[in-house]
Structures are given as C-alpha cells and as structure tokens.
Amino acid sequence: MVEIETFLKGADGGFVQVEACRTSPPNFDYIEGAIRLSVDGLEIIGTEEWDYVDQLWCYIAEMVTKMQSSGYAETYFPDQPIKLSFRAAASRVLVTAKIGEETKTANASSADFLEAVKAAGMIFFRKMSELVPANSYAEAQQELSV
C-alpha cells in the first residue's frame, strides 16, 4: 500500500496537511513543506525531510513522466542533498531515498504507486492554485495527468 500526504510548514514551524490549509504561505517563491511517502508502512520520506514542497512536487511530477518512458528517474530535493529515485521493474517500482548516509528503499506495485503519486500530486496542485493563484503549476499537473 502506498500512502502520500503533503504538508505545508506553518509560521510556528509545525506542519499542517495541505488539504486543511486555509491561509496562503508567507513566501510564494519558497513554499516550505514536506511530503510523507510510505510504502507498506515504511516511511521513505517525511516531515524531517522538509523543503520547498511545491518545487519538490514539480520534480516528482517530472519523475513520473520520465519513469514511465525510460524506466528510471531521479531527482535531488530543491534545497537539500536528498536524492529520490524511482526504478520500474516489471510490474513493480523501487522507490529509494538517499538521506545522508542512510538509504531507505521499498517496492510497490507500479499501478498502486502511480495512482497514489498522481492523486496526491493533483490534490496538492489544486490546493496550491487556491492558496497561491499567482503561481502556475499547469505543466506539473499535465505531467501527472498522463
């Protein structure tokens, strides 16, 4: 089972689920937050790996397209030395996060993984379009809708 939640970082330093956010982020250019990605209960990334979450979601959307065409995609977080990769293998996806010296890996059904990533990404981008209408996420939304 693949579970993905997105959080925005509040003024108090705490995290709020993006769906529950009612106020715009303080800085539209640097939207801080986190993505919690778990596969079968194993957290691959979470709130400790917070970063510029809208940029990270754009990178992940691009990764989905690349993985579907070439079988492999990787990216670094926008402002941290964390590498996230997706590798397609038959009907499975190997999800890996390299965080410092630690590597977290899990594998999921390709269909479940893609469905979860696309759904969570679209929820995030729809909410950001409400909270930050000046920012356009049309390209990332297009990549997730393929």
Salt bridges, closest charged atoms under 4 A:
GLU5 OE1 - ARG36 NH1 2.91
GLU43 OE1 - ARG36 NE 3.19
GLU74 OE1 - LYS83 NZ 3.55
GLU130 OE1 - LYS127 NZ 3.45
